[in-house]
Protein backbone atom coordinates (compact mmCIF):
# COMPACT_ATOMS: atom_id res chain seq x y z
CA UNK A 1 0.00 0.00 0.00
CA UNK A 2 2.73 2.60 0.73
CA UNK A 3 4.28 1.86 -2.66
CA UNK A 4 0.99 2.65 -4.40
CA UNK A 5 0.80 5.99 -2.58
CA UNK A 6 4.37 6.84 -3.54
CA UNK A 7 3.75 5.79 -7.13
CA UNK A 8 0.67 8.03 -7.35
CA UNK A 9 2.62 10.86 -5.77
CA UNK A 10 5.45 10.42 -8.28
CA UNK A 11 2.98 10.47 -11.19
CA UNK A 12 1.57 13.73 -9.86
CA UNK A 13 5.03 15.27 -9.53
CA UNK A 14 6.18 14.14 -12.98
CA UNK A 15 3.00 15.36 -14.65
CA UNK A 16 3.44 18.76 -12.98
CA UNK A 17 7.20 19.13 -13.34
CA UNK A 18 6.73 22.49 -15.05
CA UNK A 19 5.56 23.94 -11.71
CA UNK A 20 8.72 22.91 -9.88
CA UNK A 21 12.41 23.50 -10.36
CA UNK A 22 15.54 21.50 -9.75
CA UNK A 23 18.30 22.58 -7.40
CA UNK A 24 20.67 23.12 -10.34
CA UNK A 25 18.26 25.76 -11.69
CA UNK A 26 18.24 27.65 -8.38
CA UNK A 27 21.92 27.29 -7.41
CA UNK A 28 24.73 27.46 -9.92
CA UNK A 29 26.94 25.07 -7.97
CA UNK A 30 27.67 21.48 -8.91
CA UNK A 31 26.55 19.47 -5.91
CA UNK A 32 25.38 15.90 -5.39
CA UNK A 33 21.82 17.17 -4.90
CA UNK A 34 21.62 19.12 -8.14
CA UNK A 35 19.10 16.63 -9.61
CA UNK A 36 16.80 16.93 -6.59
CA UNK A 37 13.68 19.05 -6.66
CA UNK A 38 13.99 22.41 -4.96
CA UNK A 39 11.99 22.61 -1.74
CA UNK A 40 10.28 26.00 -1.53
CA UNK A 41 10.26 27.74 1.83
CA UNK A 42 6.63 28.40 2.75
CA UNK A 43 4.85 29.12 6.00
CA UNK A 44 1.30 28.24 5.04
CA UNK A 45 0.28 25.05 6.79
CA UNK A 46 -2.27 24.31 4.08
CA UNK A 47 0.52 24.22 1.48
CA UNK A 48 2.88 22.33 3.83
CA UNK A 49 0.33 19.56 4.30
CA UNK A 50 -0.52 19.38 0.61
CA UNK A 51 0.29 16.44 -1.61
CA UNK A 52 2.60 18.31 -3.95
CA UNK A 53 4.79 19.71 -1.18
CA UNK A 54 4.78 16.37 0.64
CA UNK A 55 6.19 14.63 -2.43
CA UNK A 56 9.16 16.96 -2.44
CA UNK A 57 9.67 17.53 1.28
CA UNK A 58 9.30 13.93 2.41
CA UNK A 59 11.99 13.08 -0.14
CA UNK A 60 9.84 10.71 -2.12
CA UNK A 61 11.22 12.11 -5.37
CA UNK A 62 14.60 13.18 -4.05
CA UNK A 63 15.42 9.77 -2.60
CA UNK A 64 15.13 7.91 -5.90
CA UNK A 65 18.28 6.30 -7.33
CA UNK A 66 20.17 8.21 -10.00
CA UNK A 67 19.34 5.73 -12.76
CA UNK A 68 15.63 6.53 -12.33
CA UNK A 69 16.21 10.30 -12.15
CA UNK A 70 17.70 10.24 -15.63
CA UNK A 71 14.33 9.26 -17.14
CA UNK A 72 12.26 12.09 -15.63
CA UNK A 73 11.79 13.86 -18.95
CA UNK A 74 10.15 10.80 -20.53
CA UNK A 75 7.10 10.19 -18.33
CA UNK A 76 6.11 6.80 -19.71
CA UNK A 77 9.56 5.25 -19.27
CA UNK A 78 9.99 6.94 -15.87
CA UNK A 79 6.77 5.45 -14.48
CA UNK A 80 7.67 2.01 -15.89
CA UNK A 81 11.13 2.07 -14.28
CA UNK A 82 9.63 3.36 -11.03
CA UNK A 83 7.15 0.47 -10.94
CA UNK A 84 9.97 -1.98 -11.61
CA UNK A 85 12.05 -0.40 -8.82
CA UNK A 86 9.26 -0.66 -6.24
CA UNK A 87 8.34 -4.16 -7.40
CA UNK A 88 11.92 -5.31 -6.79
CA UNK A 89 12.06 -3.53 -3.42
CA UNK A 90 8.85 -5.25 -2.32
CA UNK A 91 10.22 -8.72 -2.97
CA UNK A 92 13.70 -8.02 -1.60
CA UNK A 93 12.33 -7.01 1.79
Number of C-alpha atoms within 10 A of each C-alpha: 6 7 13 11 10 16 18 14 19 20 17 14 22 20 13 11 14 8 8 15 15 15 19 17 12 11 11 9 11 10 10 9 13 16 17 19 22 19 17 12 7 10 8 8 8 9 12 15 10 10 13 16 17 16 20 21 16 11 14 15 21 17 11 13 11 11 10 16 17 11 16 16 12 10 13 13 13 20 19 12 16 21 15 12 14 15 12 11 11 10 7 7 5
